[in-house]
């Protein structure tokens, strides 16, 4: 257990050298490396924090944009729905109007066609009736239709009561006799004589031919008229035909 | 039986002799320096680092933490001294498992040299921390009567430091040597393992005590500064 002071001094020197060596090769480099790492980690943490805040900011921004988009979408949809509803209503109104218009036009055309048909039918009927009557009269009674018409008209004229005759004779104007067809001179003479006897002597009698007057004779004088024609029968026929074509007729029948 | 490596002399010139203590110390120094240089020449400041760098960082962080705990001060300026004490003693003791090796710390000369280093380092750190006058006043507190006792305390603790380490390491070596002659197979291995543990504990105790002595010399200033503030 002896102390060798030379060794002691050598060991002190050795120890101091070791302190320097380790400081140079161990402590300083390691501590510096650790400090650098801490610095880098701190820097990275700061960067990460910065990025995180940026990301949060962006996320917030995008969230706001998304909300705005959703709001706009809702607004747009509401507007589009309202517009579509309005358009639908408008189209329906237009279609309804068009349907009504077409129905009216169609009904008008039907009415017109009906009227034309009835008119033609009436005319044809009258012509046929006239022709049948004429032929029948000629074959059965050996007389003409015009003659029979004049005869019936004269009977009417002669059967007038005094008040009616007086009313017809109140004017000095010429008497106007309208016939459906051209009258023979003998028939005209008979009519003229009857007028002179019943209304006034020496009064002028004018004859007019009008196809509108259906198979008859009409006397006009001083705003008064006396007539006999087949128009009454024709009107009756028209009424019957209209009733037959009327859409309410079957319903009435069902009742 | 050779007890101290001082007695193995390789070369002598007058009073200067190159004994095993010095040579083995150089070996330990060389190993420590070489290992440090190999690891620290390619240091990584990134988060990915080599396992050896990791080991050294853990070691140095551990030493720093110990210094901080003992002294309540920043370990920066104490690390080279206290860290080297620990590393040198630990490495010297660890190499005891190598056959033929004798720990330089088993020589009283080495432990005395280390204790003298501590004995000198304490006032140097003390004076650096609070100035020579304040440091010297520390010896006459609480009164002048305490001066001789304080001086005796300083010297006796230094001797205790040296003898404790020497005694532990030397006894370990001697016990293993005795046991080898008595039960040559299994038991010495167990004692060798125990010796490793004792070696590490002694390195820790020596370094921590050195730090405690330094801290007691420097903490006077700290306390005064804190109480003033």
Interface residues (C-beta under 8 A of the other chain):
Chain A: X1 X2 X3 X4 X5 X6 X7 X8 X9 X10 X11 X12 X14 X15 X16 X17 X18 X19 X21 X22 X23 X25 X26 X27 X29 X30 X31 X32 X33 X34 X36 X37 X40 X41
Chain B: X4 X6 X15 X16 X17 X19 X21 X22 X25 X26 X29 X32 X33 X36 X37 X40 X43 X44 X45 X46 X47 X53 X56 X57 X60 X61 X79 X80 X81 X83 X84 X87 X88 X104 X107 X108 X109 X110 X112 X113 X114 X116 X117
